[in-house]
């Protein structure tokens, strides 16, 4: 029966290297580590470390971009640099046997919910910049045999792509199978009228799921209904990962164990068998 594998982002795990972190993650009930990809091609410079980890059996399915500028930046040079870094990250994750890399349109650059309320670029300009970047990255991902995942963020963190349907529309416009969307439960809790309906509508393009509770802490620390969320994903025959991206409340190891327990208990017994 279908099951869903759990990953934990690397910065959440205690340990001096990825091998130690993975040993702890496995003991707590996770099957993989989601990596973080910093700018200035720092992720590619980690290749010796990442190759050693892979040789030791560490499973690293995905990388989440961690930069101060992104593909939708108002500055064309910064947008181009984000594309350059993502191309590199896609190549690295492909070498590691992973699934893909993810990015938002932007993060922390502008919000229509905060002053000055009107961005310097019109929506048509936003769309054009994103389509050009996604088209280039989607082609590169296809050549590498991996996927680029576009992540909607909430209205206070980005003004361009806030809901799953907006991300799906951009992916559909590009029209590449190597371009899919990320569902992040924290952002969805803010932006989606109905999380389950949004997941069902996005199902053909849903490639990755990141999880944190309603308050951005670990699953179990807030009010999200994890059995219902996981049940919807199973009904959709979702085959990707659930990757823990959150803050940790309390002792880190206990918090990570709580999250894994909450998510595993949300899986029906027949699916977890």
ABEGO torsion letter per residue (X at the ends): XBBBBBBBBAAABBEABAAAAAAAAAAAGBABBBBBBBBGGAAAAAAAAAAAAAAAGBBBABBBBBBABBAABABAAAAAAAAAAAAAAAAAAAAAGBAEBBBBABBGABBAABOAGBBABBAAAAAAAAAAAAAAAAAAAAAAGBBBBBBBBBAAABAABABAAAAAAAAAAAGBAABBBBBBAAAAAAABABAAAAAAAAAAABABBBBBBAAGBBBGABABBAAAAAAAAAAAGBABBBBBBBBBBEBAAAAAAAAAAAAAAABBAAAAX
